[in-house]
Amino acid sequence: MNQRPIASPPPDQWLAPVLQEAGVLLGVQVEELRRGDDGTIWERIVARGYATEEKILDVLVSHFKVQRADLGAADPRAVTLLPESVARKHQVFPLAADDRTITLATANPHDLELEETLRFVTGRRVTLKVASPRAIAERIDETYQPERAINRLLDGLNEPNIETMDELELGSPRDPALDAPMARLVDAMIADGVREGASDIHAEPLVDGTSVRYRIDGVLKEVMRLPGSAGPSLVRRVKILAKMDVTDPLHPHDGRAGVRVDGKVIDLRIATVPVARRGEKVVIRILDQTNLRANIPDLSLPVQEEGIFRTFLGSREGMVLVTGPTGSGKTTTLYAVVNELRTGKVNIITVEDPVEYDIPGISQLQVSEAQGFTFATALRSVLRQDPDILLVGEIRDAETAAIAIQAGLSGHLVLSTLHTNDAPSAVVRLRDLGLDGFKIASVLKGVVAQRLVRKLCLACSVPITIEDLPAEARPPKGTTASPRKAVGCKACGGTGFRGRAAVMEIMPVDTNVAHLIEAGALPDQLVAASRPLGMRTLWESGLDRVWQGMTSLDEVVRVLGERSQEDEEESLAAAAAAVTAATASAPAAPAVPAAVRAAVAAENSGKPRILIADDDPQMRRLVRSILERDGYEVTEAADGLDALDQVEGKSFDLMVLDVDMPRLDGLGVLEELRARVATSGVPVIVLTARTDDTEARVLDLGAQDFLTKPVQAQSLQARVKAVLRRAKMP
Ligand SMILES: [Zn+2]
């Protein structure tokens, strides 16, 4: 390490020649500045006393024909138009803005690309004024403080109405300025997530921000972006809530917390994992106690599958496995089985990591790998109590697999889960774990692979014809089918779906299949041999639900298609523990015919969706025609209340909102939108009349931008593009 790294040249190289030309710097000084390696050229000049900041600014003013910026007189509302990430990256600070132009302070008026970038991001003509880099940096720090962004968010939100079960004081390093607002924000996040029916809340550090998402019916939806510097405070707040170690950001942590939302007690399971160079990611699982009351009929299995499934459970010994990725409802299925078999006459013991729900009348053992109480040790001790039915949370390693199989072969019915994509792969996985083919064949009663698909909302889904389905997804001739598609309404929060149902692939093991397992048959051979016993693949069983009109083809393709990024993320808690076993032989994703996948992808091209709220039909028509030309999907609302109804019934990427409307005006709409976490992130452009000062008020109320009437096509197009771009920036 004896080579010094070569410093990259500072970005303001141009400054020295400009000052030399103006007679402020001598040639030798310019040479000396070039050789330095201490900060920017500007800083070097001031540090060496070659010129004062005042002098440099004077030269820039006359050289570039620009004005000096008065940072003290900056209009705070202009800040709305410039995301923090852009301000910091380019070291610019917004001074003022009107409908057409924005004025910003920079120390680098030389940079033409900068002007282009700023025009792009703000949708306005750009005027630059000059100020010293130090003064600009100070203003940026002061203005984009994370607590300001959070307070702005909190100002509009309804009171969360949440109680935490107990609070804990910790003497760890903290940012007191952020603690109080962050506590309120996290409360609001959790309360709102519970009300929206989210199963979990993800807070994930990005390169320069934190994204907060809810998972509802298995699908993640972003509800908030926080500035990057707020991320650590959020993580700390959540960790304190769950009594986790706030001092160690380098390892994964698990915890639990209890909260009361609107008087209802909710259990939270919280996991954090470090994300390389960006901080920690938090997942808050909201445990829904209604799961523990589920019975087999609640799983609403197809008749054929339910029949086969029940024959497995009639056995007094052997093993039944449920497989699928994390979040596929395996645990719910096993609990349903336990609830069904729980008669008081049978001794049921569960070994879980963690125990997710307490079931009355059943012994539940919590595995603790950290304390050496592994699945394997727990199983050994449990077997001494001679249970009739043994539920093993998950088989992850060879030792657990061996003991579980032994238990199944010696008079116990063993229920467990495996992390494989389809049913026959479970056999492959057990073999990979080193188990004997004969034993596997002898113990297995059957394997269930499952996924959860969202059920179409009964209030809004509409029928489609069989011809609307791609050829490969149509039912055989002569079969009756009533497929439907999703729409979205108030009842389903705009998603088009309500609740979920299982899609199952059930592989029964009879003597023939057992022989094949013993002989080391491949998954395809196992499927072929199980078909006469009534086995259908996940795809076939999913398609059946489409033909019934219970779910949509898009949904089945989404769920059965390749494992998405989100699924990968969701399994983080499991992944941390299961790296050893789970990756050994990851099978391919279940096959959705490529032609169907392509047809569905073509249908969902993903145009940004814009809602126009204006009581003047002519105005709506004008705005619609301008935006449709740019390829947006446009919906109209006739007044403020109509607009709020529509936002509840469908998710929009942007709202163009008129101020003067009957029933509820634009300002009222803004307030309502900002009052809930789920809608607080919808970007809004307000249409204002030229003569009043509503511009200022709408920005205060949380609009992203405004546009004065009469609307001109070009401005509208530029503004919409700019706001959609900014919505993706912290
Ligand atoms: Zn609906």
Residues whose N, C-alpha, C, O or C-beta is under 5 A from the ligand:
A	BS01	ZN	C457 A459 C460 G488 C489 A491 C492 G496
